Amino acid sequence: MLEKEHFPRFHIGESLLPYNRPIFEEMGVWEKLEKCNFPRKTGAQFHLGNESKSLKFVFREGRFTSHTETIQVERSVFDDILLKHAAECGADVREGWTVNRFELRNGLQHVGATAENGERWQFRSRFLIDASGRGNVTGNQQGLREFHKDFRKVAIFGHFSGVQLDAAEKAGDTVIIRMENKWFWIIPIGANKISVGCVLDGKDYKDAGQSADVCFNEAVQSCPAMRSRMEKAELLGKISVTTDFSYYNRRLVGDRLLRVGDAAGFMDPIFSAGVFLAMYSGKLAAQSVAKAISVHSDGASLLVDYDRRVFTAMKFYWEMVFNFYTTPFMEIFMSPQPRFDIPAAVNAILAGEVDGGWKIHWRLKLFFWLIKLQSKFSIQPRISFS
């Protein structure tokens, strides 16, 4: 395993989904995570910025949701645990290495990399798994990355103490606050350490011509729901900015090659699916490679199945993200109706149930059809962000 950084290192994206947990247990790493006393997450909240409407999901109340609890994590700690666990399980983990290029020759993947001391190395392997995140090493080399033109966002964020959270169990919820042209996240990641961020159009941020601190504070002050939660908040460290451009690779596999996590595709983090999709795709990739090696195969058919399953999982969340930025979506989403168990299907997807089969799929199709209907007729009351 060639890792460019040295762990522990800072990373954004701290919210997990309940369906992460069975993967942790299968890996044998859950007990190590439990010892960190990360906040428990049993649900997620969605609020309008003007405080006129809110919706609080509880995962255990979902009829189709088998796994109902997870944790919120500080990524520097969490990722370091996973890295060390991989090494303890036998992986040859090399930090401070930069991958330059890859090439398939004579049925083997050849990877050129540079060690921290500047030495250039060539590695050969039967299979290559690209987990390079938004660096997208193999996808960029093959020219496969496709950006979504309407999702060129910027995230402004920091860690804070003193943020007002709900009481008891709901203190661990991910809180999403939606305004007309931006949204906020609030994610508790430790004892009195809360990740808070604002996502807005990159053009709006550039046109404002303000520093990240000023832009963030003005956004908070413009939102009643955020003002009340941030009234006694104190910044720990600094306000940071990162581009939040959504993209996917046209193919998630190649000859003896699989892309996992953000190296497969990255989407706006509204529904906290990033870490789950990374681990879900990582597990499927590992299983595909292990099976191919066991039967001395190039794994071509296995990789086709991997590509299909991961694309299907990503598509669920892509469609949720695309619709989230529309008013009809918010009008249907924030006023759930129990008929046909549609809210239960949405609950399951928000928990990470991507292999739920037709009982989930047809309900989601109906959910998105209702959103289209809402755009033409008022089947639910209209909402205002002002």
C-alpha positions in Angstrom: 0.0 0.0 0.0 1.5 3.3 -1.2 0.3 6.3 0.8 1.3 9.8 -0.1 0.7 11.3 3.3 2.0 10.5 6.8 -0.7 9.6 9.3 -2.3 10.9 11.4 -3.3 13.8 9.1 -6.3 16.1 8.9 -9.2 15.1 6.6 -12.7 16.4 6.3 -15.7 14.2 6.0 -16.4 12.9 9.5 -19.9 11.5 9.4 -20.5 7.7 8.9 -23.6 5.7 8.1 -24.9 2.7 10.1 -24.1 0.3 7.4 -20.4 1.0 8.0 -20.5 -0.9 11.2 -20.9 -4.5 9.8 -17.9 -3.8 7.6 -15.9 -2.6 10.7 -16.9 -5.8 12.5 -15.9 -8.0 9.6 -12.5 -6.3 9.5 -12.0 -6.8 13.2 -11.5 -3.1 13.8 -14.8 -2.2 15.6 -13.4 -2.8 19.1 -10.6 -0.4 18.4 -13.0 2.3 17.3 -15.3 1.8 20.3 -12.3 2.5 22.6 -12.1 6.1 21.1 -15.5 7.0 22.6 -16.5 8.8 19.4 -20.1 10.3 19.5 -22.9 7.8 18.8 -25.0 8.6 15.7 -28.6 7.2 15.7 -30.1 9.7 13.2 -29.9 12.8 11.0 -31.7 16.1 11.1 -32.7 18.4 8.3 -33.8 22.0 8.9 -34.7 25.0 6.9 -32.4 28.0 7.7 -35.4 30.2 8.7 -36.5 27.6 11.3 -39.9 27.2 9.6 -39.6 23.4 9.1 -37.5 20.5 10.3 -37.3 16.7 9.9 -35.5 14.3 12.2 -34.7 10.8 11.0 -34.2 8.0 13.5 -32.5 5.1 11.8 -34.1 2.4 14.1 -37.6 3.6 13.1 -37.0 2.6 9.4 -38.9 -0.6 8.5 -36.2 -1.6 5.9 -33.1 -0.4 8.0 -31.2 -3.4 9.4 -28.3 -1.5 10.9 -29.4 1.5 13.0 -26.4 3.1 14.8 -22.9 4.3 13.9 -20.3 6.8 15.1 -19.1 10.3 14.2 -15.4 10.4 13.9 -12.4 12.7 13.9 -10.9 11.6 10.6 -7.2 12.1 11.7 -7.8 9.6 14.5 -10.1 7.3 12.6 -8.0 7.0 9.4 -4.9 6.4 11.5 -6.6 3.5 13.2 -7.5 1.9 9.9 -4.0 2.4 8.5 -2.4 0.8 11.5 -5.0 -2.0 11.5 -4.2 -2.8 7.8 -0.5 -3.1 8.7 -1.3 -5.3 11.7 -3.3 -7.6 9.3 -0.2 -8.0 7.1 -0.4 -5.2 4.6 3.0 -3.7 3.5 2.1 0.0 4.3 4.5 2.6 3.0 3.8 6.2 3.9 5.3 9.2 2.1 5.3 7.5 -1.3 4.0 9.2 -4.5 2.5 7.1 -7.3 3.5 8.5 -10.7 2.1 6.3 -13.4 0.7 2.8 -14.0 0.7 0.5 -17.0 -0.5 -3.0 -17.8 2.2 -5.1 -19.4 2.3 -8.9 -19.9 -0.7 -9.5 -17.7 0.7 -7.5 -14.7 0.1 -4.0 -13.5 3.3 -2.0 -13.4 3.3 1.0 -11.0 6.0 3.7 -10.9 6.4 5.4 -7.6 8.8 7.7 -5.8 9.9 7.1 -2.2 10.2 9.9 0.3 14.0 10.0 -0.2 13.5 10.5 -3.9 14.3 7.0 -5.1 12.2 5.8 -8.0 10.7 2.3 -7.8 8.8 0.0 -10.0 6.2 -2.3 -8.5 4.5 -5.2 -10.3 1.2 -6.8 -9.1 -1.6 -9.0 -10.4 -4.2 -6.4 -9.5 -4.1 -2.7 -8.7 -6.7 -1.0 -6.5 -6.8 2.8 -6.8 -7.9 4.3 -3.5 -6.2 7.7 -4.2 -9.3 9.7 -3.3 -9.9 12.9 -5.2 -6.3 12.7 -6.5 -8.0 10.2 -8.9 -4.6 8.9 -10.1 -5.7 6.2 -12.6 -8.9 7.9 -13.7 -6.9 11.1 -14.6 -4.2 9.1 -16.4 -6.9 7.5 -18.6 -8.9 10.7 -19.0 -12.1 9.2 -17.5 -13.1 12.0 -15.0 -16.4 13.7 -15.7 -17.3 16.8 -13.6 -20.9 17.8 -13.1 -21.2 21.3 -14.4 -23.9 22.3 -11.9 -22.0 21.1 -8.9 -18.9 23.2 -8.6 -19.1 24.0 -4.9 -16.8 25.3 -2.2 -16.9 24.1 1.4 -15.8 26.5 4.1 -15.3 24.7 7.5 -13.7 24.5 10.8 -13.8 22.7 14.2 -15.5 24.4 17.1 -16.3 24.0 20.7 -19.5 25.4 22.4 -21.9 24.6 19.5 -25.4 24.1 20.7 -26.5 20.5 20.1 -29.7 18.7 20.9 -30.1 16.9 24.2 -29.5 13.2 25.0 -29.3 10.8 22.1 -29.9 13.4 19.4 -26.7 15.2 20.4 -24.9 12.8 18.1 -27.0 13.5 15.0 -25.7 15.0 11.8 -27.5 18.3 11.4 -28.1 19.7 7.9 -29.4 23.2 7.5 -30.6 24.3 4.1 -30.8 27.8 2.8 -31.9 28.9 -0.6 -28.4 28.9 -2.2 -26.2 27.2 0.4 -26.3 24.6 3.2 -24.5 24.0 6.5 -23.4 20.8 8.3 -23.0 20.3 12.1 -21.2 17.1 13.0 -20.1 16.3 16.6 -16.8 14.4 16.4 -15.5 14.4 20.0 -16.0 15.7 23.5 -17.0 19.3 22.8 -15.4 19.3 19.3 -17.9 19.9 16.5 -17.2 20.1 12.7 -19.2 22.9 11.2 -19.1 23.8 7.5 -20.9 25.7 4.8 -21.2 24.6 1.2 -22.0 27.2 -1.5 -21.4 27.7 -5.2 -17.8 28.3 -6.1 -18.8 31.3 -8.2 -20.7 32.9 -5.3 -17.6 32.5 -3.1 -15.3 33.9 -5.7 -17.6 36.8 -6.5 -17.9 37.7 -2.8 -14.1 38.4 -2.8 -13.9 37.9 1.0 -11.6 35.9 3.2 -12.9 32.4 4.3 -13.4 33.7 7.8 -15.5 36.6 6.8 -17.5 34.6 4.3 -18.2 31.8 6.8 -19.2 34.2 9.6 -21.5 36.2 7.3 -23.2 33.0 6.2 -23.8 32.0 9.8 -25.2 35.4 10.7 -27.6 35.3 7.7 -29.1 32.0 8.9 -31.4 32.0 12.0 -31.0 28.3 12.6 -27.2 28.6 12.6 -27.1 31.8 14.6 -28.8 30.1 17.6 -26.5 27.1 17.5 -23.3 29.1 17.0 -24.0 31.8 19.6 -21.4 30.5 22.1 -19.2 28.7 19.6 -15.4 29.1 19.7 -13.1 28.2 16.8 -10.5 25.5 17.4 -7.7 26.1 14.9 -8.6 27.9 11.7 -11.3 28.2 9.0 -10.4 26.1 5.9 -11.6 26.0 2.3 -11.7 23.2 -0.1 -13.2 22.7 -3.6 -16.2 20.4 -3.5 -16.5 19.6 -7.2 -18.7 16.5 -7.9 -17.4 14.1 -10.5 -17.4 10.4 -11.5 -15.1 8.2 -13.7 -16.8 6.8 -16.8 -15.4 3.4 -15.9 -14.7 2.1 -12.4 -12.5 -0.8 -13.6 -9.9 -1.6 -16.2 -7.7 -4.6 -17.0 -6.7 -5.9 -13.5 -7.7 -2.5 -12.1 -10.4 -1.3 -9.7 -11.2 2.2 -8.4 -12.7 2.6 -4.9 -14.0 5.4 -2.8 -13.5 9.0 -4.2 -11.2 7.5 -6.9 -14.5 6.1 -8.3 -16.5 9.3 -7.9 -17.0 12.1 -5.5 -20.3 13.7 -4.7 -21.5 16.7 -2.6 -21.4 15.4 1.0 -25.0 16.3 2.0 -26.0 12.7 2.9 -22.7 11.7 4.5 -22.2 8.8 2.1 -18.5 9.3 1.4 -16.9 7.1 3.9 -19.6 4.4 3.6 -19.2 4.2 -0.2 -15.4 4.1 0.2 -15.6 1.1 2.5 -18.4 -0.6 0.6 -16.5 -0.3 -2.7 -13.3 -1.3 -0.9 -14.9 -4.4 0.5 -16.3 -5.4 -2.9 -12.9 -4.7 -4.6 -11.1 -6.8 -2.1 -13.5 -9.7 -2.5 -13.3 -9.5 -6.3 -9.5 -9.5 -6.3 -9.3 -12.3 -3.7 -11.6 -14.5 -5.7 -9.8 -13.9 -9.0 -6.5 -14.7 -7.5 -7.8 -17.9 -5.9 -8.9 -19.3 -9.4 -5.9 -17.9 -11.2 -8.1 -15.6 -13.3 -7.8 -12.0 -14.7 -11.1 -11.4 -12.9 -12.7 -9.8 -16.0 -16.3 -11.0 -15.2 -15.8 -10.2 -11.5 -14.8 -6.7 -12.3 -17.8 -6.2 -14.5 -20.0 -7.1 -11.6 -18.0 -4.8 -9.3 -18.5 -1.9 -11.7 -22.3 -2.5 -11.9 -22.8 -2.8 -8.1 -20.7 0.3 -7.2 -22.3 2.4 -9.9 -25.7 1.4 -8.7 -24.9 2.3 -5.1 -23.4 5.7 -6.2 -26.5 6.4 -8.3 -28.8 6.3 -5.3 -26.9 9.1 -3.6 -26.3 11.0 -6.8 -30.0 11.3 -7.4 -30.6 12.3 -3.8 -27.9 15.0 -4.1 -29.1 16.4 -7.5 -32.7 16.7 -6.1 -31.7 18.2 -2.8 -30.8 21.5 -4.4 -34.4 21.8 -5.8 -37.3 23.3 -3.9 -39.8 20.5 -4.9 -37.4 17.9 -3.3 -37.4 19.8 0.0 -41.2 20.2 -0.1 -41.7 16.4 -0.5 -38.7 15.3 1.6 -39.5 17.6 4.6 -43.2 16.4 4.7 -43.0 12.6 4.7 -46.2 10.7 4.1 -46.4 7.1 5.4 -48.3 5.8 2.4 -46.4 3.0 0.6 -43.6 3.2 3.2 -41.7 5.7 1.1 -40.1 7.4 4.2 -38.9 4.0 5.3 -37.1 3.5 2.0 -35.5 6.9 2.2 -34.5 6.1 5.8 -32.8 2.9 4.6 -30.9 4.7 1.9 -29.7 7.4 4.3 -28.5 4.6 6.6 -26.5 2.9 3.8 -28.9 0.2 2.6 -27.8 -0.1 -1.1 -28.4 -3.8 -1.5 -32.0 -3.7 -0.4 -33.4 -4.9 -3.7 -36.7 -4.1 -5.4 -38.6 -3.3 -2.2 -36.3 -0.2 -1.8 -35.9 0.6 -5.5 -39.5 1.0 -6.5 -40.3 3.2 -3.5 -37.4 5.5 -4.4 -38.6 5.6 -7.9 -42.0 6.7 -6.6 -40.4 9.2 -4.3 -38.6 10.9 -7.2 -41.7 10.8 -9.4 -43.6 12.6 -6.6 -40.9 15.3 -6.6 -41.4 15.8 -10.4 -45.1 16.0 -9.8 -44.5 18.6 -7.0 -42.7 20.7 -9.5 -45.8 21.1 -11.6 -48.6 20.8 -9.0 -48.7 21.5 -5.2 -49.3 18.1 -3.8 -47.5 19.3 -0.7 -47.4 22.8 0.8 -44.9 25.2 -0.8 -42.0 26.3 1.3 -40.0 29.5 1.5 -36.3 29.9 2.4 -36.7 33.7 3.1 
